[in-house]
């Protein structure tokens, strides 16, 4: 019996070790899957940029330092989809996303996000206000035509609204300020940069649906149908 026990002990030990190794592997696998799912929840699946949630997280991380923010909206993008189809439109968005990312990839802590449609946001930490320079860089990045899948070249232009954010600024108000500047760029004919005037306070965010609808109506009237 003693001999049999001695023979069984190593086997039991091996099984025990194998069980612990399997359990540890399963835990690591679950953690990896959760991390991947979390990353996916923060990324736009088409362009690979941060999505709205990813942008919100990035701006939260920048709460303790100043930064510059630019909203980039492609001029006449609806016509691209209508003329060439959504597959080509998607290809244009992927190319634009890559160019905007390349323009600021050397800046530590910078992020480019897609809010939806053809609207993208660039964020750069900066100790000095350089919002207009950031917007100009966005326009420069889009200066060369985009080569479509069939080889045809397509000129892409954008309106850009920029703002310099200070420590303590609420991200929602910073985005609203850049959005108002974007409206001015669109109203001016597009293909240009407009900066929000920081002499004034950042705009309040109106959450009441009726007032927001009124704001949108006034904006549409001001733009006069600008793309």
C-alpha positions in Angstrom: 0.0 0.0 0.0 2.9 2.4 0.9 4.4 1.7 -2.5 1.1 2.4 -4.3 0.8 5.7 -2.3 4.3 6.7 -3.3 3.4 6.0 -6.9 0.2 8.0 -6.8 1.6 11.1 -5.1 3.7 12.4 -8.1 0.6 11.8 -10.3 -1.6 13.8 -8.0 1.0 16.6 -7.8 1.2 16.8 -11.6 -2.6 17.0 -11.9 -2.7 19.7 -9.2 0.0 21.7 -11.0 -1.7 21.3 -14.3 -5.0 22.4 -12.8 -3.4 25.6 -11.4 -1.7 26.3 -14.8 -5.0 25.8 -16.6 -6.8 28.1 -14.2 -4.2 30.8 -14.5 -4.2 30.5 -18.3 -8.1 30.8 -18.2 -7.9 34.0 -16.0 -5.3 35.6 -18.3 -7.4 34.7 -21.4 -10.5 36.3 -19.8 -8.5 39.4 -18.9 -7.1 39.7 -22.4 -10.6 39.4 -23.9 -11.9 42.0 -21.5 -9.1 44.4 -22.4 -9.7 43.8 -26.1 -13.4 44.4 -25.7 -12.7 47.6 -23.8 -10.3 48.9 -26.5 -12.9 48.0 -29.1 -15.5 50.0 -27.3 -13.3 53.1 -27.6 -12.4 52.8 -31.3 -14.3 53.6 -34.4 -14.4 50.4 -36.4 -14.1 52.1 -39.9 -11.1 54.4 -39.4 -9.4 53.0 -36.3 -9.6 56.4 -34.6 -11.0 56.9 -31.2 -14.8 57.1 -31.1 -16.9 59.4 -28.9 -16.2 57.3 -25.8 -12.5 57.2 -26.6 -12.4 61.0 -27.1 -14.2 61.5 -23.8 -11.6 59.3 -22.0 -8.8 61.2 -23.7 -10.2 64.6 -22.7 -10.7 63.3 -19.2 -7.0 62.3 -19.1 -6.1 65.9 -20.1 -8.1 67.6 -17.4 -5.0 68.8 -15.6 -3.3 70.5 -18.5 -4.1 72.9 -21.4 -4.7 71.6 -24.9 -5.8 72.6 -28.3 -8.8 71.1 -30.0 -9.9 71.2 -33.7 -13.1 69.9 -35.2 -12.7 68.9 -38.8 -15.7 68.6 -41.1 -15.3 67.7 -44.7 -16.9 70.1 -47.2 -19.5 68.6 -49.5 -18.9 65.1 -48.4 -22.5 64.1 -49.1 -21.8 64.7 -52.8 -19.0 62.1 -52.6 -21.3 59.5 -51.3 -24.1 60.4 -53.8 -21.7 60.4 -56.8 -19.3 57.6 -56.0 -21.2 55.5 -53.5 -20.6 54.8 -49.8 -17.7 52.4 -50.4 -15.7 55.2 -51.9 -16.9 57.6 -49.2 -15.6 55.1 -46.6 -12.3 54.9 -48.4 -12.0 58.7 -48.3 -12.8 58.8 -44.6 -10.1 56.2 -43.9 -7.5 58.2 -45.9 -8.5 61.5 -44.1 -8.2 59.8 -40.7 -4.8 58.5 -41.6 -3.6 62.0 -42.7 -4.9 63.7 -39.6 -3.3 61.1 -37.4 0.0 61.4 -39.2 -0.1 65.2 -38.8 0.1 65.1 -35.0 1.4 61.6 -34.3 4.7 63.0 -32.9 2.9 65.0 -30.2 2.8 63.0 -26.9 -0.8 62.6 -25.6 -2.4 63.7 -28.9 -5.5 61.9 -30.2 -7.7 62.0 -33.3 -11.3 60.8 -33.0 -14.3 60.4 -35.3 -17.5 61.8 -33.9 -19.6 60.3 -36.7 -20.1 60.8 -40.4 -17.3 63.0 -41.8 -16.7 64.9 -38.5 -13.3 64.3 -36.8 -11.6 65.9 -33.8 -7.9 66.5 -33.3 -6.6 67.1 -29.7 -3.0 68.2 -28.9 -1.7 68.9 -25.4 0.1 72.2 -25.5 1.5 74.6 -22.8 0.9 77.5 -25.2 -2.2 78.2 -27.3 -1.6 77.0 -30.8 -5.2 76.2 -31.8 -5.1 78.1 -35.2 -1.8 76.3 -36.0 -3.4 73.0 -35.3 -6.3 73.9 -37.6 -3.9 75.0 -40.3 -2.1 71.7 -40.1 -5.4 69.9 -40.6 -6.1 71.8 -43.8 -2.5 71.3 -45.0 -2.8 67.5 -44.4 -5.8 67.4 -46.7 -4.3 69.6 -49.5 -3.2 66.7 -51.7 -6.1 64.9 -53.6 -7.2 61.5 -52.4 -6.7 58.7 -54.8 -9.9 56.6 -55.1 -9.8 52.8 -55.4 -10.3 53.1 -59.2 -7.3 55.4 -59.5 -9.2 58.6 -59.9 -8.1 61.6 -57.8 -10.6 63.5 -55.7 -10.0 66.9 -54.1 -11.0 66.9 -50.4 -11.5 70.1 -48.5 -12.6 70.8 -44.9 -13.9 73.4 -42.6 -12.1 73.5 -39.2 -13.2 75.0 -35.9 -10.5 75.3 -33.2 -10.2 76.4 -29.6 -7.5 76.5 -27.0 -8.6 74.8 -23.8 -7.4 75.9 -20.4 -6.9 73.8 -17.2 -10.3 73.1 -15.7 -12.4 73.7 -18.9 -15.3 71.3 -19.2 -14.8 69.1 -22.3 -18.4 69.5 -23.3 -18.0 73.3 -23.4 -14.7 73.1 -25.3 -16.3 70.9 -27.9 -19.2 73.3 -28.1 -16.8 76.3 -28.6 -15.0 74.5 -31.4 -18.4 73.6 -33.0 -19.4 77.3 -33.0 -16.1 78.2 -34.7 -16.7 75.4 -37.2 -20.1 77.0 -38.1 -18.3 80.2 -38.8 -15.8 78.4 -41.1 -18.7 76.8 -42.9 -20.6 80.1 -43.2 -17.5 81.7 -44.7 -17.5 79.3 -47.6 -15.6 76.3 -46.1 -12.0 75.2 -46.7 -10.8 77.4 -43.9 -10.0 77.6 -40.2 -12.0 79.6 -37.6 -11.0 80.0 -34.0 -13.2 80.5 -31.0 -12.4 83.8 -29.3 -11.2 82.9 -25.8 -11.7 86.6 -24.7 -15.3 85.5 -24.2 -16.2 82.7 -21.8 -16.7 79.2 -23.2 -20.4 78.8 -24.2 -22.8 77.1 -21.9 -24.3 73.8 -23.0 -28.0 73.9 -23.5 -29.7 70.6 -22.8 -33.4 71.6 -23.2 -34.6 70.0 -26.5 -36.7 73.0 -27.6 -33.8 75.5 -27.1 -31.4 73.2 -28.8 -33.7 72.8 -31.8 -34.0 76.6 -31.9 -30.2 76.9 -31.9 -29.9 74.3 -34.8 -32.6 76.2 -36.8 -30.7 79.5 -36.3 -27.5 77.8 -37.4 -29.0 76.4 -40.5 -30.5 79.8 -41.4 -27.0 81.5 -40.9 -25.3 78.9 -43.0 -27.8 79.4 -45.8 -27.5 75.8 -46.8 -23.7 75.7 -46.9 -22.4 72.1 -47.2 
